[in-house]
Amino acid sequence: MNKLSLEQWKNIFRNVAEYNEDLKKEGLEEEPIEVIWLENPERRNEWAIVSDCEIFEEGFATEQEAEERLTYLEKTILGGE
């Protein structure tokens, strides 16, 4: 699993926030950054951190591991929002 740097995550959070603002202006539902299960027949199944159809980090063995990573990033970058 390749983890992105905090600087890359700062850009991701900023870009997703800007994208969500545009969606809100159009009356559409926001796209959260979330943890999902990836089922991949060519590789092992795994958990990932995603938003909409963009995969940011993948390869987590458990949902808890992915959730802990996302929580850490939110607290570190967004101050726990």
C-alpha positions as CSV (number, residue, x, y, z in Angstrom):
1,M,0.0,0.0,0.0
2,N,1.3,3.4,-0.9
3,K,0.3,6.2,1.5
4,L,0.0,9.7,0.2
5,S,1.9,12.5,1.9
6,L,0.1,15.0,4.1
7,E,0.7,17.7,1.5
8,Q,-1.1,15.6,-1.1
9,W,-3.9,15.0,1.3
10,K,-4.2,18.8,2.0
11,N,-4.7,19.2,-1.7
12,I,-7.3,16.4,-1.8
13,F,-9.3,17.8,1.0
14,R,-9.2,21.3,-0.5
15,N,-10.2,20.0,-4.0
16,V,-13.0,17.9,-2.6
17,A,-14.3,20.8,-0.6
18,E,-14.3,23.0,-3.7
19,Y,-16.0,20.3,-5.7
20,N,-18.7,19.9,-3.1
21,E,-19.3,23.7,-3.0
22,D,-19.9,23.5,-6.7
23,L,-22.3,20.6,-6.3
24,K,-24.2,22.4,-3.5
25,K,-24.6,25.5,-5.8
26,E,-26.2,23.2,-8.4
27,G,-28.5,21.6,-5.8
28,L,-26.7,18.3,-5.9
29,E,-25.6,16.0,-3.1
30,E,-22.0,16.3,-1.8
31,E,-19.4,13.6,-2.3
32,P,-17.7,12.6,1.0
33,I,-14.3,11.2,1.4
34,E,-15.1,7.7,2.8
35,V,-13.9,4.2,3.3
36,I,-15.3,1.5,0.9
37,W,-14.7,-2.2,0.1
38,L,-13.1,-2.9,-3.2
39,E,-13.7,-6.2,-4.8
40,N,-11.1,-6.9,-7.3
41,P,-10.9,-10.4,-9.0
42,E,-7.4,-9.7,-10.3
43,R,-6.0,-8.8,-6.9
44,R,-7.0,-9.5,-3.3
45,N,-10.1,-7.8,-1.9
46,E,-9.3,-4.7,0.1
47,W,-10.5,-1.5,1.7
48,A,-9.8,1.9,0.3
49,I,-10.3,5.7,0.9
50,V,-12.2,7.2,-1.9
51,S,-14.4,10.1,-3.0
52,D,-16.9,9.6,-5.8
53,C,-15.0,7.4,-8.3
54,E,-11.5,8.6,-7.2
55,I,-9.4,6.1,-5.2
56,F,-6.9,7.9,-3.0
57,E,-5.4,5.1,-0.9
58,E,-6.1,1.4,-1.2
59,G,-4.7,-1.8,0.1
60,F,-6.0,-1.7,3.7
61,A,-6.6,-5.2,5.1
62,T,-9.5,-4.1,7.3
63,E,-12.2,-1.5,7.4
64,Q,-10.9,-0.4,10.8
65,E,-7.4,0.2,9.4
66,A,-8.8,2.4,6.6
67,E,-11.1,4.3,9.0
68,E,-8.2,4.9,11.4
69,R,-6.1,6.4,8.6
70,L,-9.0,8.6,7.4
71,T,-9.7,9.8,11.0
72,Y,-6.0,10.6,11.5
73,L,-5.9,12.6,8.2
74,E,-9.1,14.5,9.1
75,K,-7.8,15.4,12.6
76,T,-4.3,16.3,11.3
77,I,-5.4,18.3,8.3
78,L,-8.9,19.6,9.1
79,G,-8.5,19.8,12.8
80,G,-11.0,17.1,13.5
81,E,-13.9,18.3,11.4
